[in-house]
Amino acid sequence: MPDSVLAQLSDQLAAAVERAAHSTVLVNARRRLPASGIAWAANAILTCDHVLEREDDITVELEDGREVPATIAGRDPGSDLAVLRVEAPLSPIEHAPEGSARVGSIVLALGRPSSEGVQASFGIVGAVGGAWRTFRGTLVGGYLRTDTTFFPGFSGGPLIDVQGRAVGVNSSRLGRGAGITLPVAAAAKVADDLLQRGRVRRAYLGISSQPAQLTEALATRLGGQESGLLVVTVEPGSAADQAGLLLGDIVVALAGTPTVDTEALQSVLGPELAGEPTTLRILRGGEPRELMITPGER
């Protein structure tokens, strides 16, 4: 009698876990329960930043039980990601194609929180979201919500598809009490910056602002733009200060992109603008002006 559909599915899921288990490691960098990590490159491991409670005496336990020392290559609290380097050959995890995780897709959350081996929980993708701002104010490129269970120590482990490919990195911190997964494409951008520079480059102007509604006449002059950002503080010595921005100015565009609210401004301030001169369009005394500004980096 041929195997039932459920038996075939069960075998496929078990095979997916076995495949991804080669790339799922134990990260020992905090006082209590260890966390998990993902073999990301030949000698690099991606994990969650919040599980690194110390910067020295970090060890990683591989699938074969070997314990090897690790050093921090870079960390980004804003996205809750960090990269560790180890002097040991790793089996990097295969990435699922971008966008392959859809609402309703079957997934498994993996972790290696103890020397007893890999653990897994089963579920489906319940929500797929676009770019969003974490509670630390960092803009990240998407999220996945699933009904998998993040058992203690699962943070930093992969969310995998039924082929054992990584579709994201699990974090119990970013969801503020509910587990959330950063899609693998978004995590890869952060990981690349951490491997190359040890940090994530982000541009900033050095201002605090609040939304300001424009008069009908000003909106007409700006091609229908109805709001901008009123400058309420300027950090001394910042890019905004050096460009001559004043309290009471209204920022209406950066690098040619309308800044109708704070989200619009932050979306323009990508790493490519850090250190690069660009145009800043403002209203001063009701009159449009254009300044040259070189965003700083943080």
C-alpha positions as CSV (number, residue, x, y, z in Angstrom):
1,M,0.0,0.0,0.0
2,P,1.5,3.4,-1.0
3,D,2.3,5.8,1.8
4,S,-0.4,8.2,2.7
5,V,-0.1,11.9,1.8
6,L,0.4,12.7,5.5
7,A,3.2,10.2,5.8
8,Q,4.9,11.7,2.7
9,L,4.5,15.2,4.1
10,S,5.9,14.0,7.5
11,D,8.9,12.5,5.8
12,Q,9.5,15.7,3.7
13,L,9.4,17.9,6.8
14,A,11.8,15.7,8.7
15,A,14.2,15.7,5.7
16,A,13.9,19.5,5.6
17,V,14.8,19.8,9.3
18,E,17.8,17.4,8.9
19,R,19.1,19.4,5.9
20,A,18.8,22.8,7.7
21,A,20.2,21.3,11.0
22,H,23.7,21.2,9.4
23,S,23.6,25.0,9.3
24,T,21.9,25.6,12.7
25,V,24.3,26.1,15.6
26,L,24.2,26.8,19.3
27,V,25.4,30.3,20.4
28,N,26.7,30.5,24.0
29,A,27.0,34.2,24.8
30,R,24.7,34.8,27.8
31,R,24.3,33.7,31.4
32,R,21.2,31.6,31.0
33,L,19.9,29.4,28.2
34,P,22.1,29.5,25.0
35,A,20.5,30.8,21.8
36,S,20.7,29.7,18.2
37,G,22.6,30.9,15.1
38,I,22.7,30.2,11.3
39,A,25.8,29.3,9.4
40,W,25.7,32.2,6.9
41,A,29.0,32.0,5.1
42,A,32.1,29.8,5.2
43,N,33.2,31.2,8.5
44,A,30.4,33.5,9.6
45,I,27.3,32.9,11.7
46,L,24.2,35.1,11.8
47,T,22.3,35.4,15.0
48,C,20.2,37.9,17.1
49,D,21.9,40.8,18.7
50,H,20.0,40.5,21.9
51,V,21.4,37.1,22.7
52,L,25.0,38.5,22.8
53,E,25.1,39.5,26.5
54,R,28.9,39.5,26.5
55,E,31.5,40.3,23.9
56,D,34.2,38.0,25.1
57,D,34.3,34.2,25.8
58,I,31.7,33.5,23.1
59,T,31.5,29.9,21.9
60,V,29.5,28.2,19.2
61,E,28.6,24.5,19.2
62,L,28.4,23.0,15.8
63,E,26.2,20.1,14.6
64,D,28.9,17.5,15.2
65,G,29.2,18.6,18.9
66,R,32.5,20.6,18.4
67,E,32.6,23.8,20.5
68,V,34.6,26.6,18.8
69,P,35.4,30.1,19.9
70,A,33.7,33.0,18.1
71,T,34.3,36.7,17.9
72,I,31.8,39.5,17.0
73,A,32.2,40.7,13.5
74,G,29.4,43.3,13.8
75,R,26.1,43.9,15.5
76,D,23.0,46.0,14.8
77,P,20.7,46.4,17.7
78,G,18.1,48.2,15.5
79,S,17.4,45.1,13.5
80,D,18.4,42.7,16.3
81,L,21.0,41.0,14.1
82,A,24.7,40.2,14.7
83,V,27.4,38.3,12.9
84,L,30.0,36.1,14.5
85,R,33.2,34.8,13.0
86,V,34.6,31.4,13.7
87,E,37.8,29.6,12.6
88,A,36.0,26.5,11.6
89,P,34.5,25.3,8.3
90,L,30.7,25.8,8.2
91,S,27.9,24.6,5.9
92,P,26.1,27.8,4.9
93,I,22.4,27.5,4.8
94,E,20.6,27.7,1.4
95,H,18.4,30.8,1.0
96,A,14.9,30.4,-0.3
97,P,14.0,32.7,-3.3
98,E,12.9,36.2,-2.2
99,G,9.1,36.3,-1.9
100,S,8.7,32.5,-1.8
101,A,7.2,32.6,1.7
102,R,3.5,33.5,1.1
103,V,0.6,33.6,3.5
104,G,-0.4,30.0,4.0
105,S,3.0,28.6,3.2
106,I,4.1,25.7,5.5
107,V,7.3,26.6,7.5
108,L,9.3,25.3,10.4
109,A,11.2,27.3,13.1
110,L,14.5,25.7,14.1
111,G,16.7,26.2,17.1
112,R,19.6,24.5,18.8
113,P,19.3,25.8,22.4
114,S,21.1,22.8,23.9
115,S,23.7,20.1,23.1
116,E,20.9,17.6,22.8
117,G,20.4,18.6,19.2
118,V,18.2,20.7,16.9
119,Q,14.6,21.4,17.8
120,A,11.7,22.4,15.5
121,S,8.2,23.7,15.5
122,F,5.6,23.6,12.7
123,G,3.3,26.2,11.4
124,I,2.2,28.4,8.5
125,V,2.9,31.9,7.4
126,G,0.1,34.1,8.8
127,A,1.2,37.5,7.5
128,V,3.8,38.9,5.1
129,G,4.6,42.6,5.6
130,G,6.7,45.3,3.8
131,A,9.2,47.7,5.3
132,W,8.5,48.7,8.9
133,R,10.2,50.5,11.7
134,T,11.3,48.5,14.7
135,F,10.8,49.7,18.3
136,R,14.3,51.0,18.1
137,G,13.4,53.3,15.2
138,T,15.2,51.2,12.5
139,L,13.6,50.7,9.2
140,V,13.9,47.1,8.1
141,G,12.8,45.5,4.8
142,G,9.8,43.4,5.8
143,Y,8.6,40.8,8.2
144,L,6.9,37.4,8.5
145,R,4.5,36.4,11.2
146,T,3.8,32.7,11.7
147,D,2.1,30.4,14.1
148,T,5.3,28.5,14.8
149,T,6.4,28.4,18.4
150,F,9.7,30.1,19.3
151,F,10.8,27.9,22.2
152,P,13.4,29.3,24.6
153,G,16.7,29.6,22.8
154,F,15.2,29.8,19.3
155,S,16.1,33.4,18.7
156,G,18.8,33.6,16.0
157,G,17.6,30.3,14.4
158,P,16.2,30.0,10.9
159,L,12.7,29.8,9.6
160,I,12.8,27.2,6.8
161,D,10.5,26.0,4.1
162,V,9.6,22.4,3.3
163,Q,12.9,22.1,1.3
164,G,15.0,23.1,4.2
165,R,15.9,26.5,2.8
166,A,16.0,29.6,5.0
167,V,13.1,32.1,4.5
168,G,14.1,34.2,7.5
169,V,15.7,34.7,10.9
170,N,13.6,34.4,14.0
171,S,13.7,37.0,16.8
172,S,11.7,37.0,20.0
173,R,12.8,40.6,20.8
174,L,11.7,42.6,17.7
175,G,8.0,41.6,18.1
176,R,7.9,43.1,21.6
177,G,6.5,39.9,23.2
178,A,5.5,38.1,20.0
179,G,8.0,36.3,17.8
180,I,8.7,37.8,14.5
181,T,10.8,36.7,11.5
182,L,13.0,39.0,9.4
183,P,12.9,37.8,5.7
184,V,16.1,36.3,4.5
185,A,16.6,39.1,1.9
186,A,16.3,41.8,4.5
187,A,18.6,39.9,6.9
188,A,21.1,39.5,4.1
189,K,21.4,43.2,3.6
190,V,22.2,43.8,7.2
191,A,24.6,40.8,7.4
192,D,26.5,42.0,4.3
193,D,27.1,45.4,6.0
194,L,28.1,43.8,9.2
195,L,30.6,41.5,7.5
196,Q,32.1,44.3,5.4
197,R,32.1,47.2,7.9
198,G,31.2,45.8,11.3
199,R,28.1,48.0,11.4
200,V,25.2,49.1,9.3
201,R,25.6,52.5,7.6
202,R,22.6,54.8,8.1
203,A,22.4,58.4,7.0
204,Y,21.0,61.2,9.2
205,L,20.5,64.9,9.1
206,G,20.6,65.8,12.8
207,I,17.1,67.3,13.2
208,S,14.0,66.7,15.2
209,S,10.8,67.5,13.3
210,Q,7.0,67.3,13.3
211,P,4.5,67.2,10.5
212,A,3.2,70.5,9.3
213,Q,0.2,71.1,7.1
214,L,0.8,73.5,4.3
215,T,-1.5,76.2,3.1
216,E,-3.4,75.7,0.0
217,A,-1.3,78.3,-1.8
218,L,2.0,76.6,-0.8
219,A,0.6,73.2,-1.7
220,T,-0.2,74.5,-5.1
221,R,3.3,75.9,-5.5
222,L,4.7,72.5,-4.6
223,G,2.7,70.6,-7.1
224,G,0.0,69.5,-4.7
225,Q,2.1,68.5,-1.7
226,E,0.0,69.2,1.3
227,S,2.5,68.7,4.2
228,G,6.1,68.9,5.2
229,L,8.3,68.6,8.3
230,L,8.7,71.5,10.6
231,V,12.2,71.7,12.1
232,V,12.0,71.9,15.9
233,T,15.6,71.2,16.8
234,V,18.9,71.2,15.0
235,E,21.8,69.3,16.5
236,P,25.0,71.5,16.7
237,G,27.6,70.5,14.3
238,S,25.3,68.1,12.4
239,A,24.8,67.9,8.7
240,A,21.6,70.1,9.0
241,D,23.6,72.7,11.1
242,Q,26.4,72.8,8.5
243,A,23.9,73.2,5.7
244,G,22.3,76.2,7.4
245,L,18.9,74.7,8.4
246,L,17.1,76.8,11.0
247,L,14.4,76.2,13.5
248,G,11.0,76.9,11.9
249,D,12.1,75.8,8.4
250,I,9.8,73.3,6.8
251,V,11.5,70.4,5.0
252,V,9.5,69.5,1.9
253,A,11.9,67.3,-0.1
254,L,15.3,65.5,0.2
255,A,17.2,64.3,-2.8
256,G,14.1,65.1,-4.9
257,T,11.7,63.0,-2.9
258,P,8.8,64.8,-1.1
259,T,9.0,64.5,2.7
260,V,5.4,64.6,3.6
261,D,6.0,62.9,7.0
262,T,8.7,61.4,9.1
263,E,8.4,58.0,7.5
264,A,9.0,59.5,4.1
265,L,12.1,61.3,5.3
266,Q,13.5,58.2,6.9
267,S,12.8,56.1,3.9
268,V,15.1,58.4,1.8
269,L,17.9,58.4,4.4
270,G,19.4,55.1,3.2
271,P,23.1,54.2,3.5
272,E,23.8,55.4,0.0
273,L,23.1,59.0,1.1
274,A,25.7,58.9,4.0
275,G,28.5,61.3,3.1
276,E,27.0,62.2,-0.3
277,P,26.0,65.8,-1.1
278,T,22.4,66.1,-2.1
279,T,19.6,68.7,-2.3
280,L,17.3,69.7,0.5
281,R,14.2,71.7,-0.4
282,I,12.7,73.8,2.4
283,L,10.2,76.5,3.0
284,R,11.6,79.5,5.0
285,G,9.2,82.3,5.7
286,G,6.8,80.8,3.2
287,E,9.3,80.9,0.4
288,P,10.8,77.8,-1.2
289,R,14.6,77.5,-0.9
290,E,17.1,74.8,-1.9
291,L,20.1,73.9,0.3
292,M,23.0,71.5,-0.3
293,I,23.4,69.0,2.5
294,T,25.8,66.1,3.1
295,P,24.0,63.7,5.4
296,G,26.1,62.3,8.2
297,E,26.5,58.6,9.2
298,R,25.5,56.7,12.3
